[in-house]
Amino acid sequence: MNYKDFFSVLGFDFQVDLQAKVIDIEKEAKLSQKLENSVFFYKSPNNTNTSFYLLTTPLESEELARFRKYVWNKNDADIIFHYQPGKNKLVMMYAKYSPKVTNEESKLDIFTTDLKDLDKIEKIKHWKFDSGVFWLNYRNFINKSKYKGVDKELVAALKALREQLNHVLAQSIKSDTNRNELVQALIDRTLYIKYLEDNHIINSYFYEYYFNDTELNYERLLLNSSNADINKLYGIIHEIFNNALFDRPTIEEGYLTGEVRSLIATSFSANLDTGQLRLYDFGFDILPVEFISYIYEVFLSEKQKENGIYYTPKKLAQLLVDDVIKEDRIGSVLDPSSGSGMFLIVGYQRLLEIAKKQGLEPQDSIEKIRYRTKLLSENIFGIEKELTAQRFTLFSLSLQIFVGIDPDDIKDFIAKELRDNKKIDLFSEYSFFSNIRHANTLDIADRPFDNQYFSYLLGNPPFFEIPNTEEFNTEISFLDYYPVANRSKQVQSARHIVGRSQISQCFFLKMKVWSNENTRFGFVSNSSSFYNDYSEAFQEFFYASYGIEKVYELSRVKKILFEKATESVVALIFSNRVDNNTIGYYPVEMGVFSERPFELLVIQDDKVIEIDQNDLLNGQVRLRDFLVGNSYDSLLVKKLLDLDPLDNYILREDNLFLHRGIDMAGFEEIEREFNVSKDTWKSLSKNQKNEYYKMFRKRYSSPEQSDKFPVPFIKPSNIEKHTITSYNSYLGEDISMFHRPRKKELYEGKRIVWSRIGKSLKAVYLQHLLYFDFDLYVLKLNDDLRYELITTILNSNLIDYFINIHLKKRIDSSYPKIGIDDIRKIPLPFEIGDNMLAKISTFSREISAGKYKYEDVKDELNELIYDLYELSYWEKQRIRDYFLPNKKIGRRLDELKDYKAILKEIIGFYFASPITVDETSTDFDMIVIKLSFSTRSDDKPPAQKTKNYLLNEIFEQNSDANFLASQEKIFGTDCVYIIKRDLNGNWTQTKAFEDGQDILKHLISFDDGERVH
């Protein structure tokens, strides 16, 4: 069977789905000729990472490797099918593997085209590519260790070149700053020239005209002995293309040594034997231009990364740009922290898309360049403090002008202009280079783009606390002197608004000056600015000043966006229109295909939470309330918050009501005990400082109890719920020599001590003298009869649930630190009966005395606490299910019986006919439930069709559904499919209740939108 018949059987139409492709591989005329009329391309319509090339001509092994390298560079396909005529064989290869991986290692599968193996051919049916179900069978075939995208390989190649150039120039240029600037200039000029040469924009005619040599190119020019010719080439390119990167800095001929020129020239040569790809291996005529921005990561110092400066991935920039420039309106774009320019690149691409849609872009290639340059110069603006980043922004944007334009048209134009006019004016009429300012956005003296307003503001400002050092004097001046009107219209300095000198918050204050009532904003921010208590003043300013449309909570997907970032992030879409806004809050989660190599950022509309902005502004809710849990959790937390706060029961006598424990030693104590000067202390390593701390502790504590050290000392690791399991050490009665000893009354008498860190709150009731450290807290009550009751409440699942849902500040922290302000908010019942008080107190007393182990009675105690708080059945079950240990259900499908029974009960109440529920696990760590409302027997799957049957059925019958990014529920004509990961937490009674409510709201119209059962 020939390839057309075979792919037609699979469901592909060569007139619609498989488009013929012309492949012209640079310097590969013979191979390109061989590929004529032999390559087809399938573009996946649903972002399912299943686009592929179909190659239909025999190729030698080396030729196939070069074709793979071409596709890898182009980065527009995931699969290569190689049909081999006469062999009845179709080889399927993974296209994302590096060229260093062999053809054999790239194979995912082999098919015979005689249709003998129908079950195997079923895996590559057309609908499976459209839906993404294709990866159901092949995801595990991909060797992640072999996967390395073209962007990462390009960075690795340039990093090697940069290190070599730095090493060679280290003796002649002592200043790191000056040397790095020169090295970067050499690299970005090299890349720009390679782009022009690969696209034949500068070619043999160009080199003949300027250098009288048709055989010349940049590589050969570097290998020649003339340094002057290199600078001459740089000058010519600056003159023709009006490219400021070739103007500054001036590279002295003395630095263009033979060794430097040889290094750059060698970087063009293929050298696969070393395992390191060279620039030769990257086709800049087909490489996606936005990848250039990724190179920025090569030049980021470790200090900059520590300061929250990161390359913004295109997928995140695209998400924000699409939301901000959502109408077809061309307007000016400003990124006040442009970095490598990704937001400006994607913003410019969006403006070009609008221009094409509106017929504004000319068809003629040369006029198209003129229009694009004008569009760029009039609408794209940026500010960047780091010179390296600013240069990459200029570099990336300058290449955008050529994207999609026939290089032959540019080449011919340049040749004609040189012949006829001896000069080229095409690029000089408009220039955007002055639009990208090398400046400090927070400079209050020299204000970039002062009195200018922009249609769209986009960006990803750095996030770190501004240090009080000379290096950051400009930022400190902004904090001290930049005027900001608060919610009451009172003008204050920025420092009164910004929490802990957080630089990202300064950007949100400053950007207001570049906007008007129509400006739209899209920004990435550290989540702590919107979740932490220390930023409450900033949060109030932001909620009062901007109308928020969307918040994307990205903490769960941080590792696929920012590989080395430690801070969690959110993305915000907002405007200046504050008018009863309803915010869409999107908790973006890791999906099945969020890991490498797919790294899909999946936004599920069915999980959006609607928030009234006025509730945020008035403090009725906080954004972090939605960080964990859902709207049902919020209802339970709201109920608890309406109860009596623990603060009402804390003793206020002599300020002993709430405190931390002993902080043993700081520098002052080390200085006093060991006569160490401040300068000496600063010069010590961390390990050396720790040695001094150990000597101090050895002097004033002992592992054994003695007359000198009689008082036990504990740390968080020494306590469990209700009990002290061991002592850390022993101290003397006098603790005045310690750094922060606190008053001795904190350590004696009736009191509750609790650990503020760990996986759950652990509290113990004490009456005897005992010291404890800084990571433990103590509180005293105004009613002695409630100590044992409140200790039990603090140790309960209900309070652990409340803390996790309501007080957690970061999604990636194992447990929040519970401090003074948090403990005050712990809810207590208004009324506690004497019998309940006595019963719970007795339990607490007997656990402390060792009569019971807490683990043996915790379930009974938790049930007592639930009853004390008068929780409903579903509220109790919600807390029980929250603390289920994560595990797979796998083949134990009987564990779904409670889920299925409750789902049927909730939904069946509204249907006259009985409903049926089918379930299956899959080979993809997922479970599928099919809820059927039809009673026809032929709707039910045959018993022998298990495993992937339901998934295949869903996506074959719902062709628009995207398996890789699917929502949890897909609604058919007379059924509902529920698809979730195989984790027991997804299939609890609570989840059955929530899923049932969601399905009913979809199927039955209710005016108030409230839950229906």
N, C-alpha and C positions, 0 to 999 in steps of 0.2 A: 504494500500500500504506500503510495507516495505521501509526502508530507502534507499536501493540501487536503487530501482525503482523510488522513489521520487526524489533523487538527479540526477538520469539520466534524468528525465523529465526536471529538471532545467538546464541540459546541462553539468553536470559534468561527467567525465570518471574516474571510480575507478582504472583504470590501469595507468592513466596519471595525473589527477588533484588531486585526493584524495589518499594520501599515508597512508598506515597503520602505526601507531606509537606505539612503545613500551614505556609505561609509568611506571617508577619505582620511586615511591614517598618515600623519606627517612622516615624510621620508620613507614611506612604504608603498611605492607606486605599484609594485608587482602584487602585493597582498591586496591593496585597494581594488586593483583590477579584478582579482580573483573573487572579491566580495560583491562585485556588481550584480544586481538583480538576485542576490542570494541572502539578504538579511531583512527580517521583518521585526517589527517592534509592537509589543502589547503594553499599553499604558493602563495601569490599574486605575479604575475610576473612583475608588473609595478609600484611597490612602491606606491600602492594606499591605503595603510592602511586598507586592507580588508582580510588579512589572517585569517583563522579560524580553530578551532578544532571542529570535529563532534564526539560527544559522543553518543554511541548507546546502552548503558546498563542502567537499572534502578539503581538509587542511592538514598540513604537516604539524607535528607537535609544536615546533617553534612558532609557526604561524598562528596556531590556536592560542599560544601563550601571549603573543602580541595583540591578538584580538581581545583577549581577556583583560589585558592591561588597558586597552583603549576604553572598554566598557567600565572598568574600575575607575579610571580617571573621570569619565563622563558622569558617573555616580547617579545614573537615572534608572538603573535596573537592579533587581535582586537575583534574578535567575538568568542563566544562558542555556538554551536548548540547542544541542548540536545534532542535526539530522545527518546521517551518513548513508547516502544512496547506495543501493546494492547490498547493504548489510542488514536491512530491516531493523535498524537500531536507532534509538533516540537517547542521547546522553544528556542528563540534566546536571548542571554545575551551579555552584553558588557564586554569584558575581561579585560579592563584597570582599572575598578573600584578596589579600595583598598579592601583587605579581610575584612575590617571593615564594608563594605557595604553588606547588606543581599542579599541572592539569589533572593528574590522577587524584591528588589530594582534594581537589575542588569538586569532585563528583559527589552528587547527592543520591542519584539513582540512575538506572538504565532501563529503558522500556523497549519491548519488541513492537514493531508497527504492524504485525500481522493479526493483532487483536486476539491472540491466544490467551493472554492473561488479563481477562476483563476486570477482575477485582483490583489489580494493580493500576490499570489505566484509569479506574474510577477516581484515583487519588488526584488526577490532574485535569478533571473536568473544568470547563470554563467557569461555571458558577462558583467553584471553590477558589478560584483566583479573585473573582469579583468580591467575594465575601470575606476572604482571608482564611477560610477553613482549610485551605491548602496547607497552612502551617501546622494544622492539627497532626498531620502525618510526618512533617519534616523538620519541625523545630529542633528536636533532639539530635538531628543529624549534624547540625552546625557545630563545629569546633570553635568555641569562643576564643581560644588561645591563638588560632590562626587568623581570626578576624581583626583587621586593622584598617579602618576607613582611610580614604585618600587624604582627608584633612589631617589625621594623626600622623600618617607617614610623611606628609609634606613638612609638618612641624618638626619631626625627628630629623629629616634631612637638613633643614635650615638650622636647627639647633647645633648639629655637628659642624656646619660651616661657620656659624657664629663663634663657637668655641675655638675653632682653629684660627680664625682671623684675629680674635682677641689675644690668643697666645702669641701669634707672630708680631702683632703691633704693640705688645706690652712694654717692650724696651723703648720704643720710639715715642709712645704717647703714654705718659705716666698717669695722667688724670683718667680715672675710670669713666667719669661723665663724658669727657671729650672723646675717649676711645670708643665707648659704646655708641655715641652719636655717629661717629664716622663709620663704624661697622654696620650700623643699621642703614645708613645712607648707601653704602656699597651693596647691601643685600636688597633693599627695596628698589634701587635702580636696576640691579641685575634682574629681579623678577619682572619689572616693568618692560625691560628690553626683551626678555624671553617671551613675554606675552605678545609684544609687537612682532617679534620674529616668528613665533609659532603661528600667528594669524596672518603672516606674510604682509603685514602692514608696512614694515620696513624689510626690504628684500635686496636682491642683487642690483636692481636699478638704483636703489637708495645708496648702497655702498659704492657703486660705480660713480655716482654723481658726486659724492662727498669725499671718497677716498681713492677713486680711480682703480677699483678692484672689484670685479664682479664675483669673485670667489670668497670675498671677505664676509665674516659675520662677527658677532660679539665675542664668541669663544676664541676665534682666531686672532681677533684684535687684541685680546688679553694676552695671548701667547706671544705676540710680537713684542719687540723690545721698546716700543715707543709709549711712554707714559702720557705724552702730550696728546696722542690720538684718542686715548680713553677720555680725557677731559674734553677733547674736541667733540666726541660723540655725545657726551652728556650735555654739552652746550647746544648742539644741534637739536637734540630731542627737546630740550627746554624751549628752544626757539619755535620749533614746529608745533609741539603739542601744548605749549603754554603751561608746562608742568613745573610747579615750584619745587618739587622734590629734587629736580636736577639743578636747581639754582643754589640752594642752601642745604647743607654746609658746603663751602668750597673745599674740595679735596686736594691738598697740596700734592704735587707730583712726587715729592720725596716719600710719601706714604704708599704710593702705588708701586711698591717694589716688585721685583720679579717673583718673589715668593708669594706676595699677596695676589698678584694677577694670576699666578699659576693655580693657587688654591681655588679662586673663583672659577677659572676655566675648567679645572678638574671636576668641579661640582656638576658640570654638564654631562660628564662622561658616565655611561652605565657601568656599574661595578657591583654586580649581583653576588660575586663570590664572597664579598665581605659581609653580606647580609644587610648592607645599608643602601637604600635606594638613593639615586642621585637625581638632580633636577631633570636630567634627560628623561627619566621615567614618568615625569608629570607633563601631561599635554595641556598647556595653558590655552590652547585653542578650544578645548572642550571642557576643561576643569571649571566647575561652578565658581564664579567670581567671588561670591560671598565667603568662600573658603579662605580667601586672602586674609580676612579679618581674624581668622583663627590663628594665623601666624603670630598675632599680637602676643599670644600666650608665651611664645618663645622668649620675648623680651621683657616679660614681667619679672621683677625681682621678687625674692622670697618675702622681702619686707612689704612690697605692694600687695602680695597675696594675703599676708597677715592682716593688712589694712582693708580687707574686704573689696579689693579691686579684682574683678574677674571678667573674662570674656563672656559675653552674653550669647548663648546659642541661638541659631536662627529660629528654631521652633518656638522659643519663648518670645523673641522679638516679633515674629509673625503673628502670634496670638494677640499681642497688644496692638500692633498696627492695624490688624483687621477689625478690632473693636473700636479703635480710636478714629480711623479714617473709614468709617463704615458707610458713609454716603459718598456718592461720586462727585466729590468737591475738591478740586485742586486748591491747595493752600500751602502756606509756609510751615516748615517743620523745624523745630529746634530741639536738640538734645544737649542739655547743659552739662552732661558728663559723658561725652561721646565715646570715650574709650577707643576701641578699634573701628567704631563706626557702624556696628551692625544695625542699630535702630535707624540710622540715617540711610543705610543701603536698602533695608526693607521698606522704609517709608518712601524712598525715591522710586523703588520698584512699583509700589502701590500707586504713586502719582502717574507713572508711565502707563500703568494698566488703565487708569481713568482716561488719560489722554488718548490712548488707542481706542477705547470704547466710544469716546466722544468724537473720534475722527480728527483729533488735533495734531497727531503726529504724521508728518509727511511720509509718503511711500518711498521717495528717492532716498538712497542711503546717505548721501552727503547732506541733504537738507534735514534728514533725520538726526544726524550728528549735531547739526547746528541747533535744531529744536531742543534736543536733549541737553546740550550744554546750556542753553538759555533757561530751560526748566530747572536745571540744577542750580544755576547761579541765582535764580530768583526765589527759590523755595527751600533749599537745604542749608541748614545752619547748625553749627556745633561749637561747643566750648570744651576744651580739654586741658587740664593742668600738666599732664605728662607729655613731654615733647614726642616721645616714642609713639604713644597712642595717637597723637594728633597727626603724625606723619602717616600712620597706617590708615587713618580715616581718609586722608587726602588720596592715598594710593588706591584704596578700595573704591572710592567714589569715581576716581578718574577712569577706572576700567569699566565702570557701569555704562559709560557712554557708548562703548563698542558692542555690548551684548546683543547678539542676534542680528548683527549687521554683516553683510557679505564682505569678508576681508578683501576680496579682489576689487570691490568698488573703491575701497579706501586706498588700496595700493595703486590702482590706476589713476585715481584723483591726484595722489601725491606726485606720481611720475609726471602727469600732465602739467600740474602747477609748477613743478620745478623746471620743466622744459619751456613753458610759455612765460612764466612770471618770475622765475628764479626765487620764489618764496611761497610760503603757504600761510594764508590768513584764516583758515577755517576755524582754528581753535582759539584765536586771539580776540574774536569779537566779544565773547562772553567768558568770564572766568569766575569760578566758585572758590578759588583757593583762599581768598581773604574771608570767606564765610566761615571757615573752620578755624576758630581763634585758639591760639596757644595762650591760655589765660586761666585765671582762677575765678570760677563762678562766684565765689564768696568774697571777692575783693570789693570792699566798700568804697575804695578810692578810685580805682580804675575799673569802671563797670562795663563789662562787655555787653554790646547790643542795648545800651541804655536808651530808653524811650522808644523801643521797637516792640511790636506786638506780633504774636504768631498764632496761626490757626491751630497747630497741633504741637504739643510738647510731649516728648517721649524720652525714656531713659532708664538707666540702672545706676543710680549714684552709689559711690562707695559707702560701706557701713562700718564705722569704727568710732570709738570714743576719741575725740580730739585731744591729743596729749598737750600738756602744758609745757611746751618746749619752743625754742626759738624757730624751729623749722615750720611750726604751724602758727606763727604770729598773725598771718592774714586771717586764718579761720578763727583764732581767739578774738581778734578785733571784731569779726562779724558777730560772734556771740555777745560781746560787750556793748556794741554800738549800733547794730542793725535794728531799726525800729519796727515793731510788730504790734498791730492792734489786736487785743484779745477779744473774747466774745462780748465783753462789756464795752467795747470800743475804747478801752484804756490802752494807751501806747506804752509798751514796755520794750526793753532790750530783748534780743533773741534768747539770751541765756535764761530768762524767766519762763520761756516756752519749751525750750529744747531740754529733753531729759538726758542727764549724764553726758552732756556735750556730744551727743550722737550726731555725726556729720550728715547722715542721710536726712535727718529732720531739718537741718539747715537748708538743704536743697528744696524741700517742700515749702519752706517759708519764702525762699528767694524767688521761686518760679512764678509766684503770683504777679510779679512786676512785668512779666513778658506776656501776660494774658489779658483778654477782654472777655466780655460776657459770652462770646461764641467759641472760645478756645476749648479744645478737648485735650485731655491728659491721659497718658498711659505710662505707669512707672512700676518698676520692681523696687521692693523695699525689704529691709530686714524685718521679720515679723515681730521682734521685740518692741519695735516702736509702736505697734498697735496692740500688743498683748500685755506688756509689763506695766506694773503699777507706777514705776518711776517716770513713765512717759505720759501720765494722765493729762498734764497741761498741754502737751503737744496733741494728744488725741482730741481734746476739747477744741483746740484751735482748728485741727483738720476737719472735724465733723461740722464745725460751724462755718468754715470757709469754703468748703468744696461739696458739690453734690456727687455722691458716690453712686456709680451704676453697678459695678461688679468688683468682687474681691475673689481672686483665685488663691486659695490656700495651698501653697506648693511645698510645704514642709515634708510631706510624705514622698515627694518625687525629687527632692533636692539633689540626690546623687546622680540622676540622669540629666540634670541641668547644669549644676556646678560641681565638677568632680572633686574639688579640693576645699570647697566652702564648708565652714563649720557652723555658720549662722543659718537658721531657717529663714525662708523668704515667703513673701506674698506678692502678688501682682494686682495693681489697682487701676480701674478705669473710672475717670471722674471728670467733672466739668465745674464751671463757676456757678452753675445754677442750683442753688440750694432751695428746693421747693418740694417738700413732702416726698423726698426720694424713697423708693423701695429698692434696697440693695439686693442683688443676686450674689449669694455667697456660695462659691463652688469648692467643696472639699476634694481636691484632685488627689487621686489615689494611684498607687502602683498597681498596674494590671498585669495580666499574664504576659503581655508583650512589652512591658516597660523596661525590662532588663536588656543588656546587650544581646544581640546586635541591633534589635529593633528600636529600643529606646523611644517608644511611642508615648507622647503626652496626650492622655485621654481625658477629655472634658465630658462628663456625663450630665446632660441636662436634667435627667430624672432625679439627680441627687442635689439639685440646687436648693438652697435654703433662702427664703425671703426674709429680709430684716428691714424694719422701719428705721430710717436714719435718725429720726427724732428720738427713738428709744436709745440709740447710741449716744446722742448728744446729751440727753437728760440723765444718762447713767443707769437707765432701767435694764439695759443689757450691755454686754461688752463683746467685742469680736472674739475674744478668746473663749467665750461661752460656747462657741460653735466649733472650737478646735477639736474637741473630742465629743462623740455622741451625736445625737440628732434632735429633732424637734420634740420627740417623746421624752428624751432625757432632759431637755430644757424645761418641760412641764413639771417633771418631778423635782428638779432643782429649784424651780420657782416656788413650789409648794413648801420645800424645806426652808427656803430663805424667809418665808413668811412666819416662821416659828421664832422662838426666843433665842437670841444669840448668846453664846457662852460668855461673851463680854459682860453680861449682866450678873454673872455669878463669880467674877474674879475679884479677889481681895484688892483693895486700893490703899491699904494702910502702908505708909512709909515707902511707897513705890516698890514694894516687893511682890507685886501681883504677877509679873510676867518678865522673865529674864533668860538670858543665855548663861552658859556655865563658864568655866575657867579657860582663859586663853593663856597658856603657860609662859611663852617667851616671844618677845619681839627683839628688834635690834638693841633697844635700850637695855634690856636685861643681859644680853650677850656682852654689850659694851661694859656694863658694870661688873659682871662676874669675871670676864676674861680680858679686860682692858684692850678691846679691839676697836680701832678707830673707824669712823664712818667711811673714809676712803678705802681702807683695807677691806672692810665688809663688802663694799661695792665691787671690789676686784675679785672676790671669791666666786667660785663656781657653786652651782646648786648643791652638789654633793659635799663640798667643803662647808657650806653653811649648815647643812643637815648634821654634819659631825659636831658642830658647836651646839646645835639644839639637843643632840643626844647627850653630850657632856652635861648640859644644863639639867636635863631631865634626870640623869644619873645622880647628880648632886642633890636634887630635891625630891626624889621619889625612889621607891624600891619595889621590886617585884614581889617581895615577901613582907608580911606584916610584922612590925616590931614596935618597941617602945618609942623609937624615934619617928617611925612612920606608921601610926596606928589607924589612920582614916582611909577607908576604901575609896578608890577613884575609878570611875567608869567612862567608857566611850560608847558610841552607838552600837558597836558590835557586841557589847556586853549585855544588851537588853533584848528581850522578846516581849510579846504582848503579855502584860500582867506580871512578868517575872524578870529578875536579874539573873542571868545565867552564869556570870563569872565577873571577876574584877580585873581591870586592866593593870592596876598597880596600887600602891599605897602612898599617901602623902602625910606630912606632918600637920598638926592642928593649925599652925601658923601658915597662912598662904599669902601673906603680904608681899613676898618677893616676886610673885608672878606678874605677868604683863597686865592682865585684866582679871583680878581675883574676884571681884564683886563682893557684896556684903556677905558675911558668914551666915546670916539668918536665912539666906536662900538654900543653904545646904542642910538645914535641920528643921524639925517639926513636920507637921502634916503638909504634903505637897504632891503634885503629880509631875513626874519627869517624862518627857517624850522625845523620841528621836525625830529630827526634822528631815532626815534624808533616808533613802532606802526605797524598797518596793512598796511598802505600806507603812502607815503610821503605827508606831509602837509606843505604848504608854504604860507606866508602872506607878503605883501608889506607894509612897515611902513615908516613913515616920522617923527613922533613925538618921544620925549624922553620916553623910556620904557626899563626896565631891564628884562633880561630873564636868565634862569638857565642853568646849565652845560649840560643838555640833549637837548638843542636847539643850533642851529648853525646860524651864520649870514654871509652874503656875501654882498659886495658892487661891483657895476658894473662900468665899465669905460664909459658907455653910458647911460645917464639918461632916454633916450627915450625907453629903452628896459626893464625897471623894470617890468612893468605890463605884457608884453609879456612873459618874462622868468618866472615870478611867475605863469602864467597860464600853461606854458609848464611843470613846475615842479609838478603842481597839476594834470596833465593829466593822463589818463589811459595808454597812450603810455609810459610815463616815469616810471610809476609803473610797467608796464610789463617789461621794460628794466632792471629795478633794480632787480625784482624777478628772471628773467631768467639769467641775466649776473652777477649780483653782490652778489647774495645770497651765503652764505658760509656754511650753514647747512640746511639740508632738514627739520629738525624738529624745526627750528626757525620760529616764526610767520611772522617775517619780518627782513631783515638784518639791522644792524645799519649802517646808511649811514654817513660816515665820510668825512674828507677833501679830501682824495685821490679819493674817489668814486664820490663826487660831481663834481670834475674837469672833469670827463669823460662823464658827461651828454651830449648827442649829440644835436646839434642845426643845423638847416638848414643853408646852405651857403648863400642863397639868400632869403630875405623876402620882398615881395612886400609891398608898402606903404598902399594899401587898406587892405591887410590882417593884417598888423601891427596895423592899426587904429581900425579895427573891433574887433580884439582880445583884444587890450588894453582897448577899451571901455567896453567890457564885464567885464573885470577884475575890472575896476574902479567902475562899477555900482554894482557888487557883494559886493565889499568892503564897498560901501556907503549904502548898504542895499536895493537897488532897486530890486534886484533879490536874491533869495536863490540859492546857488550853485547847490543843488540837482535838482532844476527846470530847469536849463539850461546846466547841465553837459553833456548831450548827444550831444547837439548842439555844445558845446565847444570842445568836443572830436572829433567830425567830422571835425571841423575847423583845429584842430591840425593834424589829419590824412592827410588832404589836404595840409596843410603847409609842411608836410614831404613827400608829393607825394607818398603815399602808394598805392599799388595796391588793388584791391577788396579783394583778398585772404589774404593780409597782414592786412588789416583793420578787416576782419572777424576773423582772428586768435586772434587779441587783444580783440575784442568783446567777443568771445567765452571763452577766458581765464578768464574773470571776471564774467562769469555766476555763480550765487549762486548754490552750490551743492544741488540737490534734486533728489528724485526718480521720474521716469516717471510712473511706476506702470501700471495701466490700461489705462492711457491716451496715448495710442499708436499713436494717431494722432500727437503727438509731434515729432514723428519720420519721418513725411512726408518730411521735408526738407532734412534730412539725406538720405532717400531713393531716393528722386528725384535727388540729386547731384550724389549719387553713380551710379545710372542708367545712368545718363548723361555721366559721365566720362568713365564708362566701356562700355556702349552701343555704343559709338563712334567707337569702334574697332570690333564690331560684326555685321554681316549682319542680323542675326535673333534677334528678340526682346528678352530681358531678363526679368525675373520675380523676384520679391522680396517678400518673405514671412517673417513675423516676429511674435514673441510671447514673452510674459513675462513668467517667470517660478516662481515656489514656492521657488526658491533658490536665489532670488534677482539678477537674471541675465536676460538679453535679448538676444535672438538668432535671427539673420538675416540669411535667406537662400537665396542666390543669384543663380538662376538656369539659365543655358544656353540652356537647352533642351526645346522644345515647346510641348512635349508630355503631354497631360492632366493628364495622370495617375501618373506623377511625383509629382503632387501637392497634399498636404495633404488634406484629407477631412475636411470640415469646422468644424465638430463636434470634431475633434481631436486637441485640443489646449493644453495650459499649457505646460506639459513636452514632448509633442510629438516630437518636433524637437531635443531636447537633446537626447531622447531615440534613435531616428533615426540615429543621428550622431554617437553615440558611439556603437550602434549595428552594423552599417555598416562599421565602422572604428575601428576594434577591437584593433588595436595597440595604439589608442589614449588614453591618460590618463586624465580623467575628472578632477581629483584633481589638476593636474599640467598642464592643457591643455594650448596651445597657443591660442591667440585670433582668429586665422584663421585656419580652417581645410579644406583642398582641397579635394573634392570628384571627381568622374569621370567626372561629368558634372555640378558640382555646387561648391559653396564655402559657408562654414558656418562661420559666425562671431559671436563670443560669448564674451560678455563683461558684466561687472557689470551694474546694473540698476541705473546709475547715469547720469544725463543729460549731464555732461561734456564728457562722452564717446560717445555721439550720436549727436554731433554738426555738422554744415556744415563743419567746419575745419576737424573734424575727418572723415567725409565722403570723403573729398578730399584725406586725408592721406591714408585711407583704400583703396580707389580706386587706388591710385598710387602703393601701395604695392601689390594689387591683380594683376594689370597689369604687374608689374615687374616679378611676379611669372609665369604668363601665357604667356607672350610675351618676347622673348629674345632680349635684347638690349646690344650692345657691351660696351657702356660706363657706363652702370648701373645707368644712371641718371633717374630722373623722366620723365614720358612719356607724360604728358598732361599739 
